[in-house]
C-alpha cells in the first residue's frame, strides 16, 4: 500500500514521477495499491478547457474536475498496452484529508 499526498503540488510534476514509478514497478503479482489523497488541493494552471470542431462558431467550454483530470493524465502517461488498464485499477483517488 503506497500513500501519495497531492496537497499543494503541481499536477504535471507529481504525475510524471508517479507514472515512472508505475512503469518501473512490476507489481502485477504483488498486492500493491496506490492511494492518492487531496486531489482537490492540487495546483492547476487552468480548469477551463476549450473544444473546437473546426466549424465557424463551434467553440465550446468544458470544465473538468480534478479527479477526472488526474485520471486522464495518468492514463495517457502509461505505456499503450494491456497492462495500462490493470495499473489503473490499482489506483484509488480520494478528495479528503488523511
Secondary structure, 3 states (H helix, E strand, C coil): CEEEECCCCEHHHHHHHHHHHHHHCCCCCCCCCEEEECHHHCECCCCEEEEECCCCCCEEEEECCHHHHHHHHHHHHCCCCCHHHHHHHCEEECCCCC
